[in-house]
Amino acid sequence: MSAERNARHHAEAFRWYQGSPDMNDDEAGIRDLKALVDAANELLAEAVVQAKDDGMKWQQIGDALGITRQGAMKRYSPKS
C-alpha cells in the first residue's frame, strides 16, 4: 500500500461531524475533510519550520513537496 493510499484510507475513516443532527451527511463529509485539510496544512508548515531549523535546504524541501525551491520559500518562509 502506498503512503497516499494509506492516508486516503485514514481520511475516509475520519468522522467527526457525521451523525450530527444539525447537518446532512454530505455537509458533514465536507466539514470532516476540511478539518483534515486544515490539520494537515498546519502539520506541514510545522514540519517545514523544523526541517529548516535542522538545516534542510529550500531545494530539498521543495523536492519533498513536489514544488520548486522558490515555491517552497514563498509559501513557508516566515513573514516579516
Secondary structure, 3 states (H helix, E strand, C coil): CCHHHHHHHHHHHCCCCCCCCCCCHHHHHHHHHHHHHHHHHHHHHHHHHHHHHCCCCHHHHHHHHCCCHHHHHHHHCCCC
